[in-house]
Amino acid sequence: MSKVLVTGCCGFVGSVLVKELLALQPDLQIIGLDNLSRQGSEINRDPLVELGMTFIHGDVRSTSDLEAVGPVDWVIDASANPSVLAGVNGGSRQLMETNLYSTVNLLEHCREHNAGFTLLSTSRVYGIKPLAALEVEQRDGAFTPVEAQTFPEGLSPSGIAESFSTAAPISLYGVSKLASEQLALEYGETFGLPVWINRCGVLAGAGQFGKPDQGIFSFWLNCHLRQRPMKYIGFEGTGAQVRDAFHPRDLAPLLLKQMATGRGEAD
């Protein structure tokens, strides 16, 4: 029976993953770590404990809190400040402490206990300038790439591939996750640890609180439900941008396969 640490276990993504992982593999021993700093996250704690998760009130930025976890076989890092605008108007140091410095703490914990590491990263690691320079046209109210143009490597009318540029600028949030990816891969190579990187798009679904930093889809629904005004930023505020939506529940089978397989990278 594997022992798995899930950080950010009481957040939207972390709580959904814990529920689904236990549903798919009931013999998993899951330890959940969360500092409950996000308002409302505490409501997810008791239902997860009832399912069999061991809860530790702790912070990934604190090495002593991680020491309380003890040996594990895998770490799934679902803790993060998830907003692409994080740190722009203050709090940049806190952003790096939460998203980047904590990665060092988690990787050191994996090194000490010879554990595997799975990072939930983001599509925000890709460069902004070549995306903003893309020629688009509106079709049925949505932006579509103009096919008669030269596309940079890794970009096509079908979307973005992992070979697309990660050159700056990518946002403070994006660079915190990209640097975490590189750290994880280096630790994996240096210490022989299995490491997986999963770059997720917009994670959305029931259980979000409808706030902008949790994803635009739940924010739209919340504004519509409460008849609140909202505005779009970027692309002249037309609201014709197209984004994917992915429920973290559908990520759980992949995580189990990754933990069963061992070493590798995935996007």
Disulfide bonds with the S-S distance in Angstrom:
none
